[in-house]
Amino acid sequence: MVKVAGYVEHVSAPGGFNGITESPTFSGKGKTVHIEVTGEPTEGGESPPRPATLTYDRADGAQRDWQGEWRCGP
């Protein structure tokens, strides 16, 4: 799910859980969300956070990036 401009929409990635663990690309109605893992884990554990960039692409060609952390799993 992504929340854009106050509304929530469903996005999905192919491949089930394994399809979202390493730099996944999610797509939905008029949008694509790509997560690019940019570094090593910052903590330990089963699903440690890793530095990442989220890129949001709209169907009209607009694009925006955010830096943060990607954590996939329990």
C-alpha positions in Angstrom: 0.0 0.0 0.0 1.1 3.6 -0.7 -0.4 6.8 0.5 -0.2 9.6 -2.0 -1.9 13.0 -1.6 -4.1 11.7 1.2 -5.4 8.6 -0.4 -4.2 5.0 -0.1 -3.7 2.7 -3.1 -2.6 -0.9 -3.6 0.7 -1.7 -5.3 2.3 -5.1 -5.9 5.5 -6.7 -7.0 5.9 -10.0 -8.8 7.5 -13.0 -7.1 5.7 -13.1 -3.8 7.8 -12.5 -0.6 11.0 -13.3 -2.4 10.2 -10.7 -5.0 10.3 -7.9 -2.4 13.4 -8.6 -0.4 16.1 -7.1 -2.6 15.5 -3.8 -4.4 11.9 -4.5 -5.4 9.7 -2.6 -7.9 6.0 -2.3 -7.0 3.4 -1.1 -9.5 -0.2 0.0 -9.3 -2.7 2.2 -11.1 -0.7 4.9 -12.7 2.4 4.6 -10.5 5.6 2.6 -10.0 7.5 2.5 -6.7 11.1 1.3 -6.8 13.2 0.6 -3.8 17.0 0.6 -4.4 19.0 -0.8 -1.5 22.2 1.4 -1.3 24.2 -0.1 1.5 24.8 -2.7 4.1 22.4 -3.4 7.1 22.6 -0.9 9.8 21.5 -3.4 12.6 21.5 -7.1 13.1 18.6 -9.6 13.2 16.4 -11.4 10.8 15.3 -8.3 8.8 17.8 -5.6 9.5 17.1 -2.1 8.0 19.3 -1.2 5.1 19.9 2.3 3.6 17.7 2.7 0.5 16.2 5.2 -2.0 12.5 5.1 -2.8 11.7 6.3 -6.3 8.1 7.1 -7.1 7.2 7.4 -10.8 3.8 8.6 -12.0 2.2 7.8 -15.3 2.5 11.4 -16.4 6.3 11.2 -16.1 6.7 13.0 -12.8 9.3 11.4 -10.5 10.4 11.9 -6.9 13.0 10.3 -4.7 13.3 9.8 -0.9 16.2 8.5 1.1 15.5 6.2 4.0 15.7 2.6 5.2 14.3 -0.6 3.7 13.2 -3.3 6.0 11.5 -6.3 4.6 10.2 -9.1 6.8 9.0 -9.7 10.4 
